[in-house]
Structure formats: C-alpha cells, structure tokens
Amino acid sequence: MFNHDPLSYPYPSRRNAVYSKNGMVASSHSFASQAGLTILKKGGNAIDAAIATAACLTVLEPTSNSLGGDCFALVWYKDKLHGLNASGYALRKISIQALRERGLTEIPRYGLIPVTVPGQVAGWMALSKRFGKLALKEVLHPAIIYAYEGFPVSPTVGYYWQKTFNIYKKIDR
C-alpha cells in the first residue's frame, strides 16, 4: 500500500504537491502550460500536449527555447519504450582537423561554426505522426496565436533579450 501524507513535506522547498483528476501540464511558463492543458481538453494525448507546450515555449521564452533547437523524447507507448533523437547535424565539412587548421582548440561560442541544422520541428512532426491523436496544425495553434497576437513579456525574458542584444551588438559582422 502507498502511504502518502500531503501535509508532510520533508524537503526545504515550500511548494505543495499539486493534484489533478484528468491531466496536468507543467512548464516554465504558465501560458505554455495552459496551452498544453487546452490540447488535453480537446481530446489530445500527452504527446500532443507536450508538443503544444514546447511550441508555445519557443514563442514565449525564445531566450531559452527556439525552433532552432533539438528534440529528444522518451515515450512509453503500448507497453514499450520508444526513444527519439532529433538533434541537428553539424556542418558537413566541419571536423576536429578543420577546426585545428583554423587555429581553434574548441568550438567557438558565436558564429556559423557552432550552428547545427535544427531538429526540433522534425522531432515534433515524427512524434505527432507516430503517437499523437490530434492534427499537428491543431496542436501548434496556441503557439501560432501567441506569435501572431502577442503576449506579455515576462521580466526574465525581457532581461535575457536585453542581455543577448548587448552581446550581439558588439560582435563584428
């Protein structure tokens, strides 16, 4: 038997456990979580909700998430574990030797060399096709609305946008 006392919380955090009857979505932005929950209420499954939430985060928190990122997933489906690695490919002609010939000892932080081909959207498409219940267009709709209509920018995102702007304005072009 499972013994659980919701009033006993031995961790230093002051957060309480959260309960739900028919589904829950957690993310770093409440609007993204709400979008995932909306997808669940429309009959979508956990994959649909995860894609909707991730897509919203690329709009709502572009300093942390972007369409230019990668997608990794572990999905338990029909008593089987499935893995997805939708990481992007590096430039074709890049190699350790090519970097050394340029006098580099590590991957630079900025410029074209560290850029990979994004895999995130391909990952969403593969997950949706194989495991999703709703059409990808419907799952992406909340993110499209936020991108089109706008949203209040959080203080944290505003801070990092400004910080990133200050970094890139100093880089020679």
C-alpha positions as CSV (number, residue, x, y, z in Angstrom):
1,M,0.0,0.0,0.0
2,F,1.2,3.5,-0.8
3,N,1.4,5.7,2.3
4,H,1.2,9.4,1.4
5,D,0.7,12.3,3.7
6,P,0.2,15.5,1.7
7,L,0.9,17.6,4.9
8,S,4.3,16.1,5.4
9,Y,6.9,17.6,3.1
10,P,10.5,16.8,4.2
11,Y,12.1,19.0,1.5
12,P,13.4,22.6,2.0
13,S,11.2,23.9,-0.8
14,R,7.9,25.4,0.3
15,R,6.0,24.1,-2.7
16,N,3.0,21.9,-2.1
17,A,2.1,18.8,-4.1
18,V,-0.4,19.5,-6.9
19,Y,-3.1,17.1,-7.8
20,S,-5.3,16.7,-10.8
21,K,-8.1,14.3,-11.9
22,N,-7.8,14.4,-15.6
23,G,-4.4,15.6,-16.6
24,M,-1.8,18.2,-15.8
25,V,0.9,20.1,-17.7
26,A,3.9,21.8,-16.1
27,S,6.4,24.0,-17.8
28,S,8.4,27.2,-17.1
29,H,5.6,29.5,-18.4
30,S,2.0,29.4,-17.3
31,F,0.7,30.3,-20.8
32,A,2.6,27.3,-22.3
33,S,1.2,25.0,-19.6
34,Q,-2.3,26.3,-20.3
35,A,-1.9,25.6,-24.0
36,G,-0.9,22.0,-23.2
37,L,-3.9,21.6,-20.9
38,T,-6.2,23.1,-23.6
39,I,-4.9,20.4,-26.0
40,L,-5.7,17.7,-23.5
41,K,-9.2,19.1,-23.1
42,K,-9.7,19.0,-26.8
43,G,-9.0,15.2,-26.8
44,G,-5.3,15.3,-27.4
45,N,-2.9,13.0,-25.6
46,A,0.2,13.6,-23.6
47,I,2.3,13.8,-26.8
48,D,0.0,16.4,-28.3
49,A,0.1,18.4,-25.1
50,A,3.9,18.2,-24.9
51,I,4.3,19.4,-28.5
52,A,1.8,22.3,-27.9
53,T,3.7,23.3,-24.7
54,A,7.1,23.1,-26.3
55,A,5.9,25.1,-29.3
56,C,4.5,27.8,-27.1
57,L,7.8,28.0,-25.2
58,T,9.6,28.8,-28.4
59,V,7.4,31.9,-28.7
60,L,7.0,32.8,-25.0
61,E,10.6,32.1,-23.9
62,P,12.8,32.4,-27.0
63,T,15.8,33.1,-24.9
64,S,15.5,29.5,-23.5
65,N,13.8,27.6,-26.3
66,S,13.8,28.1,-30.1
67,L,12.7,26.4,-33.3
68,G,16.5,26.2,-34.0
69,G,16.9,23.7,-31.2
70,D,16.9,19.9,-30.9
71,C,14.2,17.5,-29.7
72,F,14.8,14.4,-27.6
73,A,12.0,12.2,-26.3
74,L,11.3,9.1,-24.4
75,V,7.8,7.8,-24.9
76,W,6.2,4.9,-23.2
77,Y,3.5,3.6,-25.6
78,K,1.7,0.3,-25.6
79,D,4.0,-1.2,-23.0
80,K,7.1,-0.3,-25.0
81,L,9.7,2.4,-24.6
82,H,10.5,4.5,-27.7
83,G,13.3,7.0,-28.0
84,L,13.7,9.9,-30.4
85,N,16.9,11.8,-31.1
86,A,16.0,14.7,-33.4
87,S,19.3,16.5,-32.8
88,G,20.6,18.6,-35.7
89,Y,23.6,17.7,-37.9
90,A,26.8,19.8,-37.8
91,L,28.2,21.4,-40.9
92,R,29.3,18.8,-43.4
93,K,32.9,20.0,-43.7
94,I,33.5,20.6,-40.1
95,S,35.9,18.3,-38.3
96,I,38.4,18.5,-35.5
97,Q,41.1,18.7,-38.1
98,A,39.3,21.6,-39.9
99,L,39.0,23.5,-36.6
100,R,42.7,23.0,-35.8
101,E,43.6,24.3,-39.2
102,R,41.7,27.5,-38.3
103,G,43.7,27.7,-35.1
104,L,40.8,26.7,-32.9
105,T,41.1,24.5,-29.9
106,E,37.4,24.4,-29.1
107,I,34.1,25.1,-30.8
108,P,33.6,28.9,-30.8
109,R,30.6,30.3,-28.9
110,Y,29.4,32.5,-31.7
111,G,29.3,32.5,-35.5
112,L,28.4,29.8,-38.0
113,I,30.7,27.0,-36.7
114,P,28.7,26.1,-33.7
115,V,25.4,26.1,-35.6
116,T,23.7,22.8,-36.3
117,V,20.7,22.1,-38.6
118,P,17.7,22.3,-36.2
119,G,16.0,19.1,-35.4
120,Q,13.2,20.3,-33.1
121,V,10.4,20.7,-35.7
122,A,11.2,17.4,-37.4
123,G,11.0,15.8,-33.9
124,W,7.6,17.3,-33.3
125,M,6.4,16.0,-36.7
126,A,7.7,12.5,-36.0
127,L,6.2,12.3,-32.5
128,S,2.9,13.7,-33.7
129,K,2.7,11.3,-36.7
130,R,3.5,8.2,-34.6
131,F,1.9,8.9,-31.3
132,G,-0.4,12.0,-31.5
133,K,-4.1,12.0,-31.6
134,L,-4.8,15.5,-33.0
135,A,-3.6,17.1,-36.2
136,L,-0.3,18.8,-35.8
137,K,-1.9,22.0,-37.1
138,E,-4.3,22.0,-34.2
139,V,-1.6,21.2,-31.7
140,L,0.5,24.1,-32.9
141,H,-2.4,26.5,-33.0
142,P,-1.8,28.0,-29.5
143,A,1.8,28.9,-30.3
144,I,0.7,30.4,-33.6
145,I,-1.8,32.6,-31.8
146,Y,0.7,33.8,-29.3
147,A,3.2,34.6,-32.1
148,Y,0.5,36.4,-34.2
149,E,-1.4,38.3,-31.4
150,G,1.4,38.9,-29.0
151,F,1.7,38.3,-25.2
152,P,3.0,40.0,-22.1
153,V,6.8,39.5,-22.0
154,S,8.0,38.2,-18.6
155,P,10.6,40.2,-16.7
156,T,13.1,37.3,-17.1
157,V,12.7,37.0,-20.8
158,G,13.0,40.8,-21.1
159,Y,16.2,40.7,-19.1
160,Y,17.7,38.0,-21.3
161,W,16.6,39.6,-24.5
162,Q,18.4,42.8,-23.5
163,K,21.5,40.8,-22.4
164,T,21.6,38.9,-25.7
165,F,21.1,42.1,-27.6
166,N,24.1,43.7,-25.8
167,I,26.3,40.7,-26.6
168,Y,25.4,40.6,-30.3
169,K,25.6,44.3,-30.9
170,K,29.4,44.0,-30.0
171,I,30.1,41.2,-32.5
172,D,31.7,42.3,-35.8
173,R,29.7,41.4,-38.8
